[in-house]
Amino acid sequence: MYNKFFTFLLISMTLPINAFADGQGVPINYDNLSFFEEPLAIEIGPATVNTNLLIDQAVRYDTTSEDDTYNTRVNGQITAQTQLPNSWQVGATYVGNYDRLADNDENDEYLDNFSVFISDEWGTLAGGNVTQSVRENTRRKRGFGNADLANDEFLGQLDETGVFYSVRYNSYVASAAADKEGRAETGLSFERPIGKHVFFVSGRVRKGDTSESTDIAEDGDTYGGAVVGRYIYASTLIETQIAYETIDLDSTSQNNDHVFGSIGTQYKYGAYRLSAEGSLGRYDGQDRRAFALGSRIDIARGTSLNLGVNYEHTNNQEETTGIASVRYEL
């Protein structure tokens, strides 16, 4: 794990970067440490290589353990792409996430996602760890800083390896993903500025399985749908999600309903970014709720102070965490 992590870190930091680029390929960075800075790029032969690197040093207090921890996280992404003579764009993206205190605040963890893709005017086709990419195209925006809202996603998941396709037509983006087990997710989004206002609406449906979830111990099929609406005016954003999921466990003939929704707002003022969001849900006769407050304060280019308070109530257990971190993005 250490060799894999430090090799990736060394490559990301030593590339002779000399330009800016927007190329991100397929959205396979599912971590809550999302990038704000544009990727930096170089030309290597016929290909353009884009790279991001984020280092986050945090102090965290947990009300359950009543203890504070000091964690280091690193998030990096490398995309290489080139254009073929027939105008097709082909490339590959690798995302690595290192968490020093991931396993019960004791052991480190390195997770990575990889995809290869080809795109033209007919859309983008990709393979690899891409099955969460439909959600990335249709989800509510992540909160700022160290905000991390819980209980705001389906319990049924797809296997991480599969295929993904997306196509844009004017203000519409349609996307679909499927894994090797036959589970699938499709989504459609619409976004358009009208005067000083920006409107975004999306919907997605998923056939998943609880074997890929950490919330349910039993195996079963799941079917769910979610709708997201977003409104932006100047520096203010307001958005909401409403979702429903039915869960058919193998051990019982009854279907369990999972209903959940969330609402959030974000505001930007100069170097300050603030967010507040909350979720409510119910599954198996128990209430599920959460809220998250986040803030990001830009200190200098690439350097920021990030704050977050996250509360979660699940299975009659409550947990509140407070996180403050200094983050540097290259």
C-alpha positions in Angstrom: 0.0 0.0 0.0 2.8 2.4 0.9 4.7 1.7 -2.3 1.6 2.3 -4.4 0.7 5.5 -2.7 4.2 7.1 -2.7 4.8 6.1 -6.4 1.6 7.9 -7.4 2.5 10.9 -5.2 5.9 11.2 -6.7 4.6 11.1 -10.3 1.9 13.7 -9.5 4.4 16.1 -7.9 7.3 15.8 -10.4 5.5 16.2 -13.7 6.9 19.3 -15.4 3.7 21.1 -15.5 3.4 24.2 -17.7 -0.2 24.7 -18.7 -3.8 24.7 -17.6 -6.4 22.3 -19.0 -10.0 21.4 -18.4 -9.9 17.7 -19.4 -11.2 15.4 -16.7 -12.4 12.4 -18.7 -15.0 10.4 -16.9 -16.1 11.6 -13.4 -14.6 8.8 -11.2 -13.5 10.8 -8.2 -16.2 9.8 -5.8 -14.4 11.1 -2.6 -15.7 14.0 -0.7 -12.3 15.7 -1.1 -13.2 17.2 -4.5 -11.0 19.5 -6.5 -11.5 23.3 -6.8 -8.3 24.1 -8.7 -8.2 23.4 -12.4 -5.9 20.5 -13.4 -2.5 21.3 -14.7 -1.3 19.8 -18.0 1.7 19.0 -20.1 2.2 17.6 -23.6 3.9 14.1 -23.7 4.3 13.0 -27.3 0.8 13.0 -28.9 -1.0 13.0 -25.5 -2.0 15.7 -23.0 -1.6 14.7 -19.4 -3.7 16.5 -16.8 -3.0 16.1 -13.1 -4.5 17.2 -9.7 -3.0 16.7 -6.3 -4.7 17.5 -3.0 -3.2 17.2 0.5 -5.4 17.6 3.6 -4.1 17.7 7.2 -7.0 17.6 9.6 -7.9 17.5 13.3 -11.2 15.7 14.1 -13.3 15.3 17.2 -15.8 12.5 17.5 -18.6 12.6 20.1 -18.8 8.8 20.1 -15.2 8.1 21.1 -14.9 11.5 22.8 -11.4 11.7 21.4 -9.5 13.8 18.8 -7.5 12.5 15.9 -5.0 14.0 13.5 -5.5 12.6 10.0 -3.7 13.1 6.7 -5.5 12.5 3.5 -4.2 12.7 -0.1 -6.3 12.7 -3.2 -4.7 12.7 -6.7 -5.9 12.3 -10.2 -4.1 11.8 -13.5 -5.8 11.9 -17.0 -3.9 11.2 -20.2 -5.8 11.7 -23.5 -5.1 12.2 -27.2 -7.0 12.7 -30.4 -7.0 10.1 -33.2 -7.0 11.0 -36.9 -10.7 10.3 -37.1 -11.3 13.0 -34.4 -12.0 10.5 -31.6 -10.7 11.4 -28.1 -9.2 8.4 -26.3 -7.7 8.4 -22.8 -7.4 7.0 -19.3 -8.0 8.4 -15.9 -6.5 7.2 -12.6 -7.7 8.5 -9.2 -5.9 7.6 -5.9 -7.2 8.3 -2.4 -5.0 7.8 0.7 -6.4 7.9 4.2 -3.9 7.5 7.0 -6.6 6.8 9.7 -9.3 5.1 7.7 -9.8 1.8 9.5 -11.3 2.8 12.9 -8.7 5.6 13.2 -5.9 2.9 13.4 -4.8 1.7 10.0 -4.2 3.5 6.7 -6.1 2.8 3.5 -5.4 3.4 -0.2 -8.3 3.2 -2.6 -8.1 3.9 -6.3 -10.4 4.1 -9.4 -9.3 3.6 -13.0 -11.1 4.1 -16.3 -10.4 4.1 -20.0 -12.6 6.1 -22.4 -13.3 7.1 -25.9 -15.5 10.0 -27.0 -16.7 11.9 -30.0 -19.8 13.8 -31.0 -21.9 10.8 -30.2 -20.8 10.8 -26.6 -18.4 9.1 -24.2 -18.0 5.4 -23.7 -15.9 4.2 -20.7 -14.9 1.1 -18.8 -13.4 0.5 -15.4 -14.5 1.7 -12.0 -17.2 3.9 -13.5 -20.5 2.7 -12.1 -20.9 5.7 -9.8 -20.4 8.2 -12.6 -24.2 8.5 -13.3 -24.7 9.7 -9.8 -21.8 12.2 -10.2 -23.6 13.6 -13.3 -27.0 14.0 -11.5 -26.3 14.4 -7.8 -26.6 17.3 -5.5 -23.4 19.4 -5.1 -21.1 18.4 -2.3 -20.9 20.7 0.7 -17.9 23.0 1.2 -15.0 22.3 3.4 -15.3 19.2 5.5 -19.1 18.8 5.2 -20.1 15.2 4.5 -23.9 14.6 4.5 -24.9 11.1 5.5 -28.1 9.1 4.6 -28.5 10.8 1.2 -28.0 7.8 -1.2 -29.5 4.5 -2.1 -28.7 1.5 0.1 -28.4 -0.7 -3.0 -25.2 -0.3 -5.0 -23.6 -1.5 -8.2 -20.3 -3.4 -8.4 -17.5 -0.9 -8.8 -16.4 -2.4 -12.2 -18.5 -1.9 -15.3 -19.2 0.3 -18.3 -20.5 3.9 -18.6 -21.9 6.0 -21.4 -22.9 9.6 -21.5 -24.0 12.0 -24.3 -24.8 15.7 -24.2 -27.4 17.4 -26.4 -27.6 21.1 -25.8 -28.7 21.5 -22.2 -29.4 17.8 -21.6 -27.0 15.1 -20.5 -28.0 11.5 -20.6 -25.9 8.8 -19.0 -26.0 5.1 -18.1 -23.8 2.6 -16.3 -24.0 -1.2 -15.8 -21.8 -3.7 -13.9 -20.9 -7.3 -14.7 -23.7 -8.6 -12.5 -26.4 -7.0 -14.6 -27.2 -4.1 -12.3 -27.6 -0.7 -13.9 -28.3 3.0 -13.4 -29.5 5.6 -15.9 -29.8 9.3 -15.5 -30.9 12.5 -17.3 -30.0 16.0 -16.4 -31.0 19.5 -17.7 -29.1 22.7 -16.9 -29.6 26.1 -18.4 -29.1 29.8 -17.4 -32.1 32.0 -17.9 -31.2 35.6 -17.4 -29.4 35.9 -14.0 -30.7 32.6 -12.9 -29.5 29.0 -13.4 -31.8 26.0 -13.2 -30.8 22.4 -12.9 -33.1 19.3 -12.8 -32.0 15.7 -12.9 -33.5 12.2 -12.4 -32.0 8.8 -12.1 -33.1 5.2 -11.6 -31.0 2.3 -10.2 -31.3 -1.4 -10.0 -28.8 -2.3 -7.2 -27.9 -5.0 -4.7 -27.4 -4.9 -1.0 -24.3 -7.1 -1.2 -22.4 -4.0 -2.3 -23.7 -2.0 0.6 -22.2 -1.6 4.1 -25.6 -0.6 5.6 -27.4 -3.9 5.1 -26.0 -7.3 6.1 -28.4 -9.4 4.1 -28.4 -9.9 0.3 -31.2 -8.6 -1.8 -32.2 -6.6 -4.9 -33.0 -2.9 -4.8 -34.9 -0.6 -7.2 -34.8 3.1 -6.7 -35.3 6.5 -8.2 -34.2 10.0 -7.3 -35.0 13.6 -8.5 -32.8 16.6 -7.9 -33.6 20.3 -8.4 -31.2 23.2 -8.1 -31.6 27.0 -8.4 -28.6 29.4 -8.5 -28.8 33.2 -8.3 -25.6 35.2 -8.1 -23.6 33.6 -5.2 -26.5 31.7 -3.7 -27.4 28.1 -4.5 -30.5 26.2 -3.2 -31.1 22.5 -4.1 -33.1 19.5 -3.0 -33.4 15.8 -3.6 -36.4 13.4 -3.2 -35.8 9.7 -3.6 -37.6 6.3 -3.1 -36.1 2.8 -3.0 -37.7 -0.6 -2.5 -35.5 -3.4 -1.1 -36.3 -7.1 -1.7 -34.2 -9.2 0.7 -33.6 -12.8 -0.1 -34.5 -13.9 3.5 -38.0 -12.5 3.4 -40.9 -12.2 0.9 -41.7 -8.7 2.0 -40.3 -5.5 0.4 -38.8 -2.8 2.6 -39.3 0.8 1.6 -36.5 3.3 1.9 -37.7 6.9 1.5 -35.3 9.8 1.9 -34.8 13.4 0.9 -32.4 16.2 1.4 -32.1 20.0 1.0 -29.1 22.2 1.0 -27.9 25.8 0.4 -24.5 27.3 -0.5 -23.2 30.8 -0.5 -20.0 32.4 -1.8 -18.6 35.7 -0.7 -15.1 36.6 -1.8 -12.7 34.1 -0.3 -15.4 32.5 1.8 -17.7 29.6 1.0 -20.5 28.3 3.3 -22.8 25.4 3.0 -25.6 23.9 5.1 -27.6 20.7 4.3 -29.8 18.1 5.9 -31.4 14.8 5.1 -34.4 12.9 6.4 -35.3 9.2 5.7 -37.0 6.1 6.9 -36.1 2.4 6.5 -37.2 -0.7 8.3 -39.3 1.2 10.7 -36.5 3.5 11.8 -35.8 7.1 11.2 -32.6 8.2 9.5 -31.5 11.8 9.6 -28.4 13.9 9.2 -27.1 17.4 8.8 -23.8 18.9 7.7 -22.3 22.4 8.0 -19.2 23.3 6.0 -17.0 26.2 5.2 -14.0 26.8 3.0 -11.8 29.9 3.4 -9.2 30.5 0.7 -5.9 31.6 2.2 -3.7 31.7 -0.9 -3.7 30.0 -4.3 -4.3 26.3 -3.7 -4.3 26.7 0.1 -7.4 26.8 2.2 -8.9 26.4 5.7 -11.7 23.9 5.7 -14.3 23.4 8.5 -17.1 20.9 9.0 -19.7 19.7 11.5 -21.4 16.4 10.6 -24.3 14.8 12.5 -25.8 11.4 11.7 -28.7 9.4 13.3 -28.9 5.8 12.0 -30.2 2.6 13.7 -31.0 4.6 16.9 -27.4 5.6 17.2 -26.1 9.2 17.0 -22.7 10.6 16.1 -21.4 14.1 15.6 -18.0 15.0 14.3 -16.2 18.3 14.0 -13.3 18.6 11.5 -10.9 21.4 10.8 -8.2 21.0 8.2 -5.6 22.9 6.1 -5.7 21.8 2.5 -3.3 22.4 -0.3 -4.1 21.7 -4.0 -1.6 21.5 -6.8 
